[in-house]
Amino acid sequence: MQTALSEQYSHLPRLPVEYYRGRAFVHWTMTIEHRRTSWLNEAFHARFREILLHTLARHHLVCPVYCLMPDHLHMMWAGLCLASDQRLASRFFRTHLNPALRPYRLQLQAFDHVLRLAERGREAFAAASGYILQNPVRAGLCESWQHYPYSGAMAAGYPDLDVRQPDFWEIFWKLYNRLVTIR
């Protein structure tokens, strides 16, 4: 009976694929298998950013905020065009990140939260992103999220995008609207 129940709940429920396509906003949480630690360092962070950049460019996304924690990671992704598909992007990202994590690996399935329209307003979105950035503070890893070295933002073609800038959200929304208009 225990096995049947665990098999029944071995995969998190997913929304239909169309919720992840187009200009969707999705908060992705990916956990290291068995919540293992000791993989997070500057070299891994650099490799993570490289893989993230390729994922964003290939799948027409931006990442206004990410935060790597000792046993899991958070990313907020926003689609830029109708061709954006975050489920495909997540699969691509995970396929390329797992070798960088060796001997560790990601759990089989990521947790995701597709933001509703009300959560995508500028203030609500900044608050949701702020919650992600506050993870290391809540975990006692630092006193201020701005000092945590494994957080950031990324958009292909914008290497200086920095979530720590005081005017970040103004810059981000201008950038996002420009990229959406182009595509």
Order of alpha helices (4+ residues) and beta strands (2+ residues): alpha-beta-alpha-beta-beta-alpha-beta-alpha-alpha-beta-alpha
